[in-house]
Amino acid sequence: MADRNRIVVLIDMDCFYVQCEQRLESDKWLKPCVVAQYNNWQGGGIIAVNYEARAYGIKRGMMGDQAKKLCPELHIFRVPDENGKAKLDKYRDASAEVFQVISDFIEEQEKSMDLNNLVILERASVDEAFLDLTKLIDAKPLMLPELEDLTNFNTKLEFNNQSLNDWFDQFEHHNIDNRQQQDNIRLIMASMFVGQLRQQIFEQTEFKCSAGISHNKMLSKLACGLNKPNAQTILPMIAVSSLFKRIDIGDVRLLGGKLGNQIKTIFNIQTMYQLSQVNRFTLNEKFDNKTAEWLNDLANGLDNEPVSDRRLTKSIGCGKNFRGKMALCKQSDVNQWINSLLKELYERMMKDKEMNQRLARLMIVGYYTAGKGHCHRSIPIDITLGDYPPAERIASDIMRQLFSKPLIIIQDPIQNLSLAATKFLDTTKAIMDSTAKIEKFFQKIDRITFIGQQQQQQPKSSKNHSTINQPPIQSKSPIKKSIQMVGKKSPMKNKSNNNNKSSTTVQSNTLDRYLQQYQRQSTSKTNNDDKIDLNDPHVRQINREMNQLLDSFFFSKILCMLENGTLKI
């Protein structure tokens, strides 16, 4: 779909962390405020600044005492610490509250039109959301909303210094059969939806937000930042060329890092408009074909990245920096912080499981050292029984697989640690998968046939067993003729080479050992071949292990039936 046909919106909460604190202390609204992390003699490092404080020249990254000098009446909110790390739960909970309002509003709008799946919502960060309104707007008749309504929502227009009033006059006095005019009206219709959504967020949460309304992610992101705070800005495609004359390359989404700086240096340019003047063949000389094409599109206001249907975060993570003398050079220190970070993350994983009915299958462990740079490693999370293993077990797996060589840590200390749980699976599917594995684990087989196979695999001569002319065992045994046996892929079997498979088959799993015990008993009893001594400690141990396997199997079955509604209590 061409960019001009799409209607993409960015909702961005204004100074979100500060608003979260101000809501708890309502007397601080409209006053210069910041949020600082880690309390120290300098007042802590500032991570969020509201617009009243920005007017004094206060910026993120400043220390608290430095900001106080610029604005003596500045109020500093402090992020609480737990286990030596900032605790950000209140902001995450507030974010979930906002996204719930957005989801509910979308559902109401779709229900009023008696249609489904008209809006795509993508959670971009804790305080940002992209919405694709293309289907929603196209499902409505093409018509202009009331100008007064848009004005009440503090709607702005980015188009050659034109006011919203002047722009409206064009549509009221001219033919709108032109495709470009129709696309512009669709943007205005979308701004009405966005204004109502912003109002709903404010009424239900007390939080103010800004919005950008345009044709793709890049343009809506730029538009959103033009008239902050508490405003929404329409950016039509025809206005892109003039806007790019004053947009720095580093201010564009995805060009704010090394790539943006590289482009500036290579071509000796600064703005997006200057990038649009760079010949495509020149771009190909400096970058690969795919990157050159992408940069050329961005320079002309085109961004094909879709809005993904993602109302939940793709990962849950936490981390901590260890700068200077705080760098971790001992294995014990790394172990301590892995456990500390995992404690926080595990609580959030369990909370996410309860709220969103999903389980993470993968743990991404990241660390930074001066010698290696940024490193990442994936550690599988065992959810085969439909739940997370204990946090201690996950921490142990991380230490064993990543940080088992203390000498390397001493020589190249760790300056950053991060953990992220990702690759989520629906809990119902996780339970069904674990049940399926257990069902595959057990296969039906005739007992007499199975014992005959075991006899053929045993050595022909043995001190304890005789396989010569041994009569078949009769069916008087307490073991039923048809039993469930452990399959070849049983996790209880030890891996072995093809050369010694036959020598380890009997001892490899619980049921094999049970049958072997039975066979040993049957050959040693002359009067009653089918009896097994249930007081034998080996038999009792095997019996306990079998019961544990069966308990696990039936527990998973019951959970699955409860989830599917086939079993009611």
C-alpha positions as CSV (number, residue, x, y, z in Angstrom):
1,M,0.0,0.0,0.0
2,A,1.4,3.4,-0.9
3,D,2.4,5.6,2.0
4,R,-0.2,8.3,1.2
5,N,-3.0,5.8,1.4
6,R,-2.1,4.8,5.0
7,I,-3.1,6.7,8.1
8,V,-0.6,6.1,10.9
9,V,-0.7,7.8,14.3
10,L,1.8,8.0,17.2
11,I,0.5,8.6,20.7
12,D,3.2,9.8,23.0
13,M,2.7,10.5,26.7
14,D,4.2,13.9,27.8
15,C,7.0,13.6,30.4
16,F,5.4,10.4,31.5
17,Y,7.5,9.6,34.6
18,V,6.9,13.1,35.9
19,Q,3.2,12.8,35.3
20,C,3.1,9.5,37.2
21,E,4.6,11.2,40.2
22,Q,2.5,14.3,40.0
23,R,-0.7,12.2,40.0
24,L,0.4,10.9,43.4
25,E,1.1,14.4,44.6
26,S,-1.5,16.6,42.9
27,D,-0.2,19.8,44.4
28,K,2.8,19.5,42.0
29,W,0.8,19.8,38.8
30,L,2.1,22.7,36.6
31,K,5.2,23.2,38.7
32,P,8.8,22.6,37.5
33,C,9.5,18.9,38.4
34,V,12.0,16.2,37.5
35,V,12.5,12.5,38.3
36,A,15.9,11.5,39.5
37,Q,17.4,8.0,39.8
38,Y,19.7,6.9,42.6
39,N,20.0,9.2,45.6
40,N,23.5,10.5,46.3
41,W,25.2,13.6,47.6
42,Q,24.7,15.3,44.2
43,G,20.9,14.7,44.2
44,G,20.8,11.8,41.7
45,G,20.8,11.7,37.9
46,I,17.8,13.2,36.2
47,I,15.9,10.8,33.9
48,A,12.7,12.9,33.2
49,V,12.0,16.6,33.0
50,N,8.6,18.3,32.6
51,Y,8.2,21.3,30.3
52,E,7.9,23.8,33.2
53,A,11.4,22.7,34.3
54,R,12.8,22.7,30.7
55,A,12.0,26.4,30.5
56,Y,14.9,26.9,33.0
57,G,17.3,24.9,30.9
58,I,17.1,21.7,32.9
59,K,17.8,18.6,30.8
60,R,18.0,14.9,31.3
61,G,21.3,13.6,32.5
62,M,21.9,16.6,34.8
63,M,22.6,15.9,38.5
64,G,20.0,17.1,40.9
65,D,22.1,19.8,42.6
66,Q,23.1,21.2,39.2
67,A,19.4,21.5,38.3
68,K,18.5,23.1,41.6
69,K,21.0,25.9,40.8
70,L,19.1,26.7,37.6
71,C,15.7,26.5,39.3
72,P,15.7,26.7,43.1
73,E,11.9,25.9,43.3
74,L,12.4,22.7,41.3
75,H,10.8,19.6,42.9
76,I,12.8,16.4,42.5
77,F,10.9,13.1,42.6
78,R,13.1,10.1,43.3
79,V,12.8,6.7,41.9
80,P,12.8,4.2,44.8
81,D,15.6,1.7,45.1
82,E,15.4,-2.0,45.8
83,N,18.4,-4.4,46.0
84,G,20.6,-1.6,44.7
85,K,18.5,-1.1,41.6
86,A,15.9,1.4,40.5
87,K,12.3,0.1,41.0
88,L,10.2,1.2,38.1
89,D,7.0,-0.7,38.9
90,K,4.8,2.4,39.3
91,Y,5.6,3.6,35.8
92,R,5.0,0.2,34.2
93,D,1.7,-0.1,36.0
94,A,0.7,3.3,34.8
95,S,1.7,2.4,31.3
96,A,-0.5,-0.7,31.4
97,E,-3.4,1.5,32.6
98,V,-3.0,3.9,29.6
99,F,-2.8,1.0,27.1
100,Q,-5.9,-0.5,28.6
101,V,-7.8,2.8,27.9
102,I,-6.5,2.8,24.3
103,S,-7.6,-0.8,23.8
104,D,-11.0,-0.2,25.3
105,F,-11.6,2.9,23.2
106,I,-10.7,1.1,20.0
107,E,-13.0,-1.7,20.9
108,E,-15.9,0.8,21.5
109,Q,-15.3,2.5,18.2
110,E,-15.3,-0.8,16.3
111,K,-18.3,-2.0,18.1
112,S,-20.2,1.2,17.2
113,M,-19.5,0.4,13.5
114,D,-20.4,-3.3,13.9
115,L,-16.9,-4.2,12.6
116,N,-13.8,-5.9,14.0
117,N,-10.1,-5.5,13.5
118,L,-10.2,-2.0,12.0
119,V,-7.4,-0.6,14.1
120,I,-3.9,-2.0,14.5
121,L,-2.3,-1.1,17.8
122,E,1.5,-1.4,18.4
123,R,3.0,-0.8,21.8
124,A,6.3,0.9,20.8
125,S,7.5,1.6,24.4
126,V,6.3,2.3,27.9
127,D,4.9,5.6,26.8
128,E,4.4,5.4,23.0
129,A,1.9,3.6,20.8
130,F,1.5,3.5,17.0
131,L,-1.9,3.1,15.5
132,D,-2.8,2.2,12.0
133,L,-6.2,3.8,11.4
134,T,-6.4,3.1,7.6
135,K,-9.2,0.5,7.7
136,L,-11.2,2.5,10.3
137,I,-11.1,5.7,8.3
138,D,-11.8,4.0,5.0
139,A,-14.9,2.3,6.6
140,K,-16.4,5.7,7.2
141,P,-18.0,8.1,4.6
142,L,-15.5,10.8,3.4
143,M,-16.6,14.0,5.3
144,L,-15.0,16.9,7.2
145,P,-15.6,17.0,11.0
146,E,-16.4,20.3,12.7
147,L,-13.5,22.6,12.8
148,E,-14.5,23.7,16.4
149,D,-14.2,20.1,17.6
150,L,-10.6,19.8,16.2
151,T,-9.7,23.2,17.7
152,N,-10.9,22.0,21.1
153,F,-8.5,19.0,20.8
154,N,-5.6,21.5,20.2
155,T,-5.1,20.3,16.7
156,K,-2.2,21.8,14.7
157,L,-1.2,21.7,11.0
158,E,2.3,21.4,9.6
159,F,2.0,22.9,6.1
160,N,3.8,26.0,4.9
161,N,2.8,28.0,8.0
162,Q,-0.9,27.6,7.1
163,S,-3.4,27.6,9.9
164,L,-6.0,24.8,10.3
165,N,-8.7,27.4,9.4
166,D,-7.1,28.2,6.1
167,W,-6.7,24.6,5.3
168,F,-10.3,23.9,6.0
169,D,-11.4,26.6,3.6
170,Q,-9.7,24.8,0.7
171,F,-11.9,21.7,1.3
172,E,-15.1,23.7,1.7
173,H,-14.8,25.8,-1.4
174,H,-13.1,23.4,-3.8
175,N,-13.9,20.1,-5.4
176,I,-12.6,17.1,-3.4
177,D,-12.5,14.6,-6.2
178,N,-8.7,15.1,-6.3
179,R,-7.0,12.1,-4.7
180,Q,-4.6,14.3,-2.8
181,Q,-7.4,16.3,-1.3
182,Q,-9.2,13.1,-0.3
183,D,-6.1,11.9,1.5
184,N,-5.8,15.1,3.4
185,I,-9.5,14.9,4.5
186,R,-8.8,11.3,5.7
187,L,-6.0,12.7,7.9
188,I,-8.4,15.2,9.3
189,M,-11.0,12.5,10.1
190,A,-8.2,10.5,11.8
191,S,-7.3,13.6,13.9
192,M,-10.9,13.6,15.2
193,F,-10.5,10.0,16.4
194,V,-7.2,10.8,18.0
195,G,-8.6,13.8,19.8
196,Q,-11.3,11.8,21.3
197,L,-8.8,9.1,22.3
198,R,-6.5,11.7,24.0
199,Q,-9.5,13.1,25.9
200,Q,-10.5,9.6,27.1
201,I,-6.9,9.0,28.3
202,F,-6.9,12.2,30.3
203,E,-10.4,11.6,31.8
204,Q,-9.5,8.1,33.0
205,T,-5.9,8.5,34.0
206,E,-5.2,12.3,34.4
207,F,-2.3,11.9,31.9
208,K,-1.8,14.3,29.0
209,C,-0.3,13.2,25.7
210,S,0.6,14.4,22.3
211,A,0.0,12.8,18.9
212,G,1.3,12.9,15.3
213,I,-1.1,12.1,12.4
214,S,0.5,11.3,9.0
215,H,1.1,8.5,6.5
216,N,3.8,6.4,8.1
217,K,5.7,5.8,11.3
218,M,8.6,8.2,10.5
219,L,6.3,11.1,9.6
220,S,3.9,10.6,12.5
221,K,6.9,10.4,14.9
222,L,8.2,13.7,13.6
223,A,4.8,15.3,13.6
224,C,4.2,14.3,17.2
225,G,7.2,16.2,18.4
226,L,6.4,19.5,16.6
227,N,3.9,21.0,19.0
228,K,4.4,19.2,22.3
229,P,3.0,19.2,25.0
230,N,-0.7,18.3,24.9
231,A,-1.3,18.8,21.2
232,Q,-1.8,16.8,18.1
233,T,-0.3,17.7,14.7
234,I,-1.3,16.8,11.2
235,L,1.5,16.3,8.7
236,P,0.3,15.8,5.1
237,M,2.7,14.4,2.5
238,I,2.8,17.6,0.5
239,A,4.4,19.3,3.5
240,V,7.3,16.9,3.9
241,S,9.7,18.6,1.6
242,S,9.5,22.0,3.3
243,L,9.6,20.4,6.8
244,F,12.7,18.4,6.0
245,K,14.7,21.6,5.4
246,R,14.8,22.1,9.1
247,I,14.8,18.5,10.3
248,D,18.2,17.2,11.4
249,I,19.1,13.7,10.2
250,G,19.7,12.6,13.7
251,D,16.2,13.6,14.7
252,V,14.6,11.0,12.4
253,R,13.5,7.7,13.7
254,L,16.2,5.0,13.2
255,L,18.8,7.6,12.2
256,G,19.7,8.9,15.6
257,G,22.7,6.8,16.2
258,K,25.9,5.8,14.4
259,L,24.2,5.5,11.0
260,G,23.0,9.1,11.1
261,N,26.4,10.4,12.1
262,Q,28.0,8.4,9.4
263,I,25.7,9.9,6.8
264,K,26.5,13.4,7.9
265,T,30.2,12.8,7.8
266,I,30.3,11.0,4.4
267,F,28.2,13.5,2.6
268,N,29.0,16.6,4.7
269,I,25.2,17.3,5.2
270,Q,23.0,18.0,8.2
271,T,19.3,18.0,7.2
272,M,16.9,15.5,5.7
273,Y,16.3,17.8,2.8
274,Q,20.1,17.7,2.0
275,L,19.9,13.9,2.1
276,S,17.1,14.0,-0.4
277,Q,19.4,15.8,-2.8
278,V,22.0,13.0,-2.7
279,N,21.9,11.0,-5.9
280,R,20.7,7.4,-5.5
281,F,23.9,6.2,-7.3
282,T,26.0,8.1,-4.9
283,L,24.2,6.4,-2.0
284,N,24.9,3.0,-3.6
285,E,28.6,3.8,-3.7
286,K,28.7,4.2,0.1
287,F,26.1,1.7,1.2
288,D,24.7,-1.7,0.1
289,N,21.8,-1.6,-2.3
290,K,19.1,-2.3,0.4
291,T,20.4,0.4,2.8
292,A,20.8,2.9,-0.1
293,E,17.2,2.3,-1.2
294,W,15.9,2.6,2.3
295,L,17.7,5.9,2.9
296,N,16.5,7.3,-0.4
297,D,12.9,6.5,0.6
298,L,13.3,8.1,4.0
299,A,14.7,11.2,2.5
300,N,11.6,11.5,0.4
301,G,9.2,10.9,3.3
302,L,8.5,7.2,2.6
303,D,8.6,4.6,5.3
304,N,7.2,1.1,4.5
305,E,7.6,-0.3,8.0
306,P,4.1,-1.7,9.0
307,V,2.4,-1.1,12.3
308,S,2.5,-4.5,14.0
309,D,-0.4,-5.8,16.0
310,R,1.3,-5.8,19.4
311,R,-0.7,-4.7,22.4
312,L,1.8,-6.5,24.8
313,T,5.5,-6.0,25.0
314,K,7.6,-8.4,23.1
315,S,10.0,-8.8,26.0
316,I,10.3,-8.1,29.7
317,G,13.7,-6.9,30.8
318,C,15.9,-5.2,33.4
319,G,19.5,-4.2,33.6
320,K,22.1,-2.2,35.5
321,N,25.3,-0.3,34.7
322,F,28.6,-0.8,36.6
323,R,30.8,2.1,35.6
324,G,34.4,2.7,36.7
325,K,35.3,1.1,40.0
326,M,31.9,-0.5,40.2
327,A,32.7,-2.9,37.3
328,L,32.2,-6.5,38.2
329,C,35.5,-8.5,38.2
330,K,34.6,-11.3,40.6
331,Q,32.5,-14.3,39.8
332,S,30.7,-14.0,43.1
333,D,29.7,-10.4,42.3
334,V,28.3,-11.4,38.9
335,N,26.4,-14.2,40.6
336,Q,25.0,-11.8,43.2
337,W,23.8,-9.3,40.5
338,I,22.4,-12.1,38.2
339,N,20.3,-13.2,41.2
340,S,19.3,-9.7,42.1
341,L,18.2,-8.8,38.5
342,L,16.4,-12.1,38.1
343,K,14.5,-11.6,41.4
344,E,13.0,-8.4,39.9
345,L,12.5,-9.9,36.5
346,Y,10.9,-13.1,37.9
347,E,8.3,-11.1,39.8
348,R,7.4,-9.3,36.6
349,M,7.3,-12.5,34.6
350,M,4.9,-14.1,37.1
351,K,2.7,-10.9,37.1
352,D,2.7,-10.9,33.3
353,K,1.7,-14.6,33.3
354,E,-1.2,-13.8,35.5
355,M,-2.4,-10.8,33.6
356,N,-1.7,-11.9,30.0
357,Q,-1.8,-15.7,30.2
358,R,1.6,-16.2,28.6
359,L,5.0,-17.7,29.4
360,A,8.4,-16.7,28.1
361,R,10.4,-19.4,26.5
362,L,13.8,-17.6,26.2
363,M,16.0,-15.6,28.5
364,I,18.4,-13.1,26.7
365,V,21.4,-12.3,28.8
366,G,23.4,-9.3,27.8
367,Y,26.6,-7.9,29.2
368,Y,29.2,-5.3,28.2
369,T,33.0,-5.3,28.7
370,A,35.7,-3.1,27.3
371,G,37.4,-6.0,25.6
372,K,34.4,-7.7,24.0
373,G,31.9,-4.9,23.7
374,H,28.2,-5.8,23.8
375,C,27.5,-9.5,24.0
376,H,24.2,-11.4,24.1
377,R,23.4,-15.0,24.8
378,S,20.1,-16.9,24.7
379,I,19.2,-19.3,27.5
380,P,16.1,-21.5,27.1
381,I,13.5,-21.4,29.9
382,D,12.1,-24.8,30.7
383,I,8.3,-24.4,30.7
384,T,7.6,-28.0,29.7
385,L,5.3,-28.5,32.7
386,G,3.2,-25.4,32.0
387,D,5.0,-23.0,34.4
388,Y,8.3,-21.3,35.1
389,P,11.1,-23.2,36.9
390,P,12.3,-21.7,40.2
391,A,14.3,-18.4,39.7
392,E,17.3,-20.0,41.4
393,R,17.4,-22.7,38.7
394,I,17.4,-20.1,35.9
395,A,20.1,-18.1,37.7
396,S,22.2,-21.3,38.0
397,D,21.8,-22.0,34.3
398,I,23.0,-18.5,33.4
399,M,26.0,-18.7,35.6
400,R,27.0,-22.2,34.4
401,Q,26.6,-21.3,30.7
402,L,28.0,-17.8,30.6
403,F,30.1,-17.0,33.6
404,S,31.9,-20.2,34.7
405,K,35.4,-18.8,33.9
406,P,36.3,-16.3,36.6
407,L,39.7,-15.5,35.1
408,I,38.1,-13.9,32.1
409,I,35.9,-11.7,34.3
410,I,38.9,-10.5,36.3
411,Q,40.9,-9.6,33.1
412,D,37.9,-7.9,31.4
413,P,35.4,-6.6,34.0
414,I,31.7,-6.4,33.3
415,Q,30.3,-2.8,33.0
416,N,26.7,-3.7,32.2
417,L,24.3,-6.6,32.9
418,S,20.9,-7.1,31.4
419,L,18.2,-9.8,31.4
420,A,15.2,-10.0,29.1
421,A,12.5,-12.7,28.9
422,T,11.0,-13.1,25.5
423,K,9.5,-15.5,22.9
424,F,6.2,-15.8,24.7
425,L,3.8,-18.7,24.4
426,D,0.1,-18.7,25.5
427,T,-0.2,-20.6,28.8
428,T,-3.0,-22.8,27.4
429,K,-0.8,-23.9,24.5
430,A,2.1,-24.4,26.9
431,I,0.0,-26.8,29.0
432,M,-1.3,-28.6,25.9
433,D,2.3,-28.9,24.6
434,S,3.5,-30.4,27.9
435,T,0.6,-32.8,28.0
436,A,1.3,-33.9,24.4
437,K,5.0,-34.5,25.3
438,I,3.9,-36.7,28.2
439,E,1.4,-38.6,26.0
440,K,4.1,-39.1,23.4
441,F,6.4,-40.2,26.3
442,F,4.0,-43.2,26.9
443,Q,3.3,-45.7,24.2
444,K,1.1,-48.8,24.4
445,I,2.9,-52.1,23.9
446,D,2.1,-55.8,24.8
447,R,4.0,-56.8,27.9
448,I,5.0,-60.2,26.8
449,T,6.2,-58.9,23.4
450,F,8.2,-56.2,25.2
451,I,9.9,-58.7,27.7
452,G,10.7,-60.9,24.8
453,Q,12.5,-58.0,23.1
454,Q,14.4,-57.2,26.3
455,Q,15.5,-60.9,26.6
456,Q,16.9,-60.7,23.0
457,Q,18.9,-57.6,23.9
458,Q,20.5,-59.2,27.0
459,P,23.8,-61.1,26.8
460,K,23.4,-64.8,26.2
461,S,25.3,-65.7,29.4
462,S,25.0,-64.1,32.8
463,K,25.4,-65.0,36.4
464,N,22.0,-63.8,37.5
465,H,19.9,-64.4,34.3
466,S,19.3,-67.4,32.1
467,T,17.8,-66.9,28.7
468,I,18.0,-70.6,27.6
469,N,14.6,-72.2,27.2
470,Q,12.9,-69.7,29.4
471,P,9.1,-70.1,29.3
472,P,7.0,-67.1,28.5
473,I,5.6,-65.3,31.6
474,Q,1.9,-65.9,32.1
475,S,-0.7,-63.1,32.6
476,K,-1.2,-63.7,36.3
477,S,1.2,-60.8,36.9
478,P,-0.1,-57.7,38.6
479,I,1.3,-55.8,35.6
480,K,-1.5,-55.6,33.0
481,K,-1.1,-57.2,29.6
482,S,-1.3,-53.7,27.9
483,I,0.8,-51.1,29.6
484,Q,2.2,-47.7,28.9
485,M,5.9,-47.7,28.5
486,V,8.5,-45.0,28.3
487,G,9.2,-44.2,24.7
488,K,12.6,-44.0,23.0
489,K,12.8,-40.2,23.5
490,S,12.2,-40.4,27.3
491,P,14.0,-37.6,29.1
492,M,14.8,-40.1,31.8
493,K,17.1,-42.1,29.4
494,N,20.7,-41.3,29.3
495,K,22.1,-40.5,25.9
496,S,24.4,-43.3,24.5
497,N,26.3,-44.2,21.4
498,N,24.9,-46.6,18.9
499,N,27.7,-49.1,19.9
500,N,26.5,-49.6,23.5
501,K,22.7,-49.1,23.1
502,S,21.9,-52.7,23.9
503,S,23.9,-52.7,27.1
504,T,22.2,-49.7,28.6
505,T,18.6,-50.2,27.4
506,V,17.4,-52.1,30.5
507,Q,18.8,-49.7,33.0
508,S,17.8,-46.5,31.1
509,N,14.4,-45.7,32.5
510,T,11.9,-46.4,35.3
511,L,9.6,-48.8,33.5
512,D,12.4,-50.9,32.0
513,R,13.9,-51.3,35.5
514,Y,10.4,-52.3,36.8
515,L,10.1,-55.0,34.2
516,Q,13.7,-56.1,34.7
517,Q,12.9,-56.5,38.5
518,Y,9.8,-58.4,37.5
519,Q,11.8,-60.8,35.3
520,R,14.5,-61.3,37.9
521,Q,11.8,-62.2,40.5
522,S,10.1,-64.5,38.0
523,T,13.2,-66.5,37.3
524,S,14.1,-66.9,40.9
525,K,10.6,-68.2,42.0
526,T,9.9,-71.8,41.2
527,N,6.4,-72.1,42.8
528,N,4.8,-68.8,41.9
529,D,6.5,-67.1,38.9
530,D,4.2,-64.1,38.7
531,K,4.7,-62.6,42.2
532,I,6.9,-59.6,42.9
533,D,8.2,-58.8,46.3
534,L,6.6,-55.3,46.9
535,N,8.7,-54.9,50.0
536,D,11.9,-55.1,47.9
537,P,13.6,-51.6,48.3
538,H,14.3,-51.5,44.5
539,V,10.7,-52.2,43.6
540,R,9.5,-49.6,46.1
541,Q,11.8,-47.0,44.6
542,I,10.7,-47.8,41.1
543,N,7.0,-47.7,42.2
544,R,7.6,-44.2,43.7
545,E,9.1,-43.0,40.4
546,M,6.3,-44.4,38.4
547,N,3.7,-42.7,40.6
548,Q,5.5,-39.3,40.2
549,L,5.4,-39.7,36.4
550,L,1.7,-40.6,36.5
551,D,0.9,-37.7,38.9
552,S,2.6,-35.3,36.5
553,F,0.7,-36.7,33.5
554,F,-2.8,-36.6,35.1
555,F,-2.1,-33.1,36.6
556,S,-1.4,-31.7,33.2
557,K,-4.4,-33.5,31.8
558,I,-6.7,-31.9,34.4
559,L,-5.3,-28.4,33.8
560,C,-5.9,-28.8,30.1
561,M,-9.5,-29.9,30.7
562,L,-10.1,-27.0,33.0
563,E,-8.8,-24.6,30.4
564,N,-10.9,-26.1,27.7
565,G,-14.0,-26.1,29.8
566,T,-14.5,-29.9,29.5
567,L,-14.1,-30.3,33.2
568,K,-15.9,-28.2,35.7
569,I,-15.4,-28.1,39.5
